[in-house]
Amino acid sequence: MVSEKGEIKLLIIGGGLAGLSLASYHEKSIVFETRSRPGGFFLYDDLPVSRSRGKDLVSGFLSKAKVVTERMVYRVEENGVWTLGETGTEFHKGMPVLASGFREKTTLELGIYGYRPAGVFTLSSAWDFTNSGFLIGERILVYGFNHFSLSLVSKLSRLAEKIIVIYDEESFIYKPDTLREFGVEAVKGKVLYIEGKSRVEKVKTTAGEFAVDTLILACLTPLNMFTTRFATGNAAMIIEDPLKVVESSNLVAHAILEPGESGRIESNIPVVPQTFKLRHPYVMLGLREGFKAEINGRTITVDEPYPVVEIPAEKVVRIRAG
């Protein structure tokens, strides 16, 4: 939404690192956070990536953002959002931007069958319990290998008797050998079946059976609750590097605040932002190092995870994985 004075008011849905960093680019920003405390996953993330820690980045942005906590956005419209909190329902006028982070894929999505005993956690719930001082299990199988699951493993490895990480897709920024530094076994495969009536007793996978008492679901996908023009951070694509999360918000800020005409992206891979300004034609690609992409017929080779690339300043830019 553009006011009579030409000022854009940003309504940012999500108070994690992406939402907080985006708010720092524009003083007329309001961040809505469902929880009682902003920061999201990175608030307690002390595992360094490129010598930067998520919790330090969150701390730096917290003082710059106007955050409304314990208020849930439940409906998005073109010119604003509806929220629900202790004072009831409210409508806020402005431009909605999604910064809601990731969610864990469900057992149904992952094709996991069997019993539904105690001891099955999502990554987010396991993260909350662990950071609150609770031991969620003694023999733990983590399904999913990424920065977020590794950060949890780095904390659990000080407490649990045994941890195994099984993964189908590799991390963008870590090698499996990294897990061994924490005394954790890394196994390539998929989880198929859970056994156990009162508590998890055994998990069957394509790599064999594991006698564990806890299963953590850590295969992630963006949490896209609403249809919005702009999304940033893990609401747009899973970004393991906290510095790259901040960089994605910088790109979105340019796409919203930069004057001039806009172009749009058509792509078969994750791209942030999907809409860009012709005078600032840059986007972030959801690709690993060494992968190729074709941008309007021009082929490039990616030299780092989540590269920011210059694209043609055209109304429509087509990007395809090569």
Sequence and secondary structure as in RCSB ss.txt:
>XXXX:A:sequence
MVSEKGEIKLLIIGGGLAGLSLASYHEKSIVFETRSRPGGFFLYDDLPVSRSRGKDLVSGFLSKAKVVTERMVYR
VEENGVWTLGETGTEFHKGMPVLASGFREKTTLELGIYGYRPAGVFTLSSAWDFTNSGFLIGERILVYGFNHFSL
SLVSKLSRLAEKIIVIYDEESFIYKPDTLREFGVEAVKGKVLYIEGKSRVEKVKTTAGEFAVDTLILACLTPLNM
FTTRFATGNAAMIIEDPLKVVESSNLVAHAILEPGESGRIESNIPVVPQTFKLRHPYVMLGLREGFKAEINGRTI
TVDEPYPVVEIPAEKVVRIRAG
>XXXX:A:secstr
 B TTS B EEEE  BHHHHHHHTT SSEEEEESSSS BGGGGG    BTTB HHHHHHHHHTTS EEES EEEE
EETTEEEEEETTEEEEEESEEEE   EEE  HHHHT EE   BTEEEHHHHHHHHHTT    SEEEEE  SHHHH
HHHHHHTTT SEEEEEESS  SS  THHHHTTT EEEES EEEEE SSB  EEEETTEEE  SEEEE  EEE   
S  SEE GGGTS    HHHHHHHHHHHHHHHHS S EEEEEESS EE SEEETTB EEEE   TT EEEETTEEE
E  SSS EEE   SSEEEEEE 
